[in-house]
Amino acid sequence: MTEACETPAPWQEDPAHIGFVRRCLGRTLKDHEPTPDMARLTRYRYRRLQDQIIRADCAGALLFGSVNLRYATGTRYAQISNMHSPVRAVYVPAEGGAVLYDWEMYAFGTKPEFVGEYRDPPVTAYFLAGDSYQDQSRKWAGEIAALVRAWGSGSRRLALDIAEPELVVALIGHGIEIVNAEKLVDRAAAIKSEDELFCLAVTVSIAEGGLARLRESLRAGMTEQELWAEFTHACIAQGAEWFDYSALASGGRTNPWGQECGDKVIRAGELVGIDTGMIGPFGYGADVSRTFFCPPGRPSAEQRRLYRAALENLAHNINLIRAGMSFREYTEKSWPVPEEFWARRYNAVAHGVGMGNEWPHIPFARDWPAHVEKDGVFEENMVIAIESCIGRADGVECVKLEEMVVVKHGPCHVLSTFPFEDDMLH
């Protein structure tokens, strides 16, 4: 289906949400502007993707990945199913309209602006093709090779994200040079338009409603899964589509951070951490983390110490980031993690966010691999998640905090505004 909202979603008529989006965008929304301009947004993304295809000297990009396909065309159908058994694809040429391979083409109603034509999809996944998958792959490779020859302006390079091995071999057999499409899509997606920022603000607003529901529902005796259900229910009721993970943990399961929710019973006096990882109504993500204290009682001195350190880490790195600063300079000037917390640090200082987690992924200076580019630079309107995870390897719990910011030449603009916990600070 295309990115259309025929009837108002609950968040569109919520005054608190409208105010939140105004603050995130830094301007007043017009009365006729309850949603982003999706046609304009798709044009912007398509142009950026084609620019990357041209820069890479490719004839085109063949995309199977659900998120990549949605970025390129503004269409979606059975996204999770297509992640493990893809039956949709799009060929984006360096110039001109795309060829969208999709059985559900008629469900879209009007053809998306940058789709030049529809074709029946390839049947190369074993789930559908069975033992004919090799023959199907060879047949479809011939069709793609013909597109490359017809629209390639002499280039035989094809950007490809994911595909069956037999298809890759068959394409190479046609003289096609395969390059990685993920870099092209991620670089295209790195700089957000105002419409994309609108989408991100909507998703963050919905996630914060879910966090409020979680905090209100948190009580001793419930399981982590029950608490996760409260969060996801509130988000889905407001238009959330899916979740990248179910990263909610309590007590000792917060250390090390990264475990998904289970049937553990939450006890009074434990910390509960959550990483939202939610994809909102336009396909854009909310990657915000908070840590709560399960009442009754009062947080211990150690819990408060961890929380204050995590917040200090977060504030320092938010205040540091600027457009024009290199990734290497940023990581070298980032908050110095005390040695006692080093083993439980997060796996990055920061990373990009858009239609999920995106490039760049910025490691700590001590972790910086020799082969990683050193000249990457923050640019205006990149959206970055600033990470903070504080705990001791010999400790009981970790505190996980995370904010999303829009990079500016001056101070960055913080998208996530959900309050921190007063009882953890005093």
Buried (B, 14 or more C-beta within 10 A) or exposed (E): EBBEEEEEBEBBEBEEBBEBBEBBBEEEEEEEEBBBBBBEBBBBBBEBBBBBBBEBEBBBBBBBBBBBBBBBBBBBBBBEEBEEEBBBBBBBBBEEBBBBBBEBBEEBEEBBEBBEEBEEBBBBBBEBBEEEBBBBBBBBBEEBBEBBBEBBEEBBBBBBBBBBEBBBBBBEEBEBBBBEBBBBBBBBBBBBBBBBBBBBBBBBBBBBBBBBBBBEBBEBEBBBBBBBBBBBBBBBBBBBBBBBEBBBBBBBBBBBBBBBBBEBEBEEBBBBBBBBBBBBBBBBBBBBBBBBBBEEEEBBEEBBBBBBBBBEBBBBBBEBBBBEBBBBBBBEBBBEBEEBBEEBBBEBBBBBBBBBBBBBBBBBBEEBEEEBEEEBBBEBBBBBBBBBBBBBEEBBBBBBBBBBBBBBEEEBBBBBEBEEBEBBEE
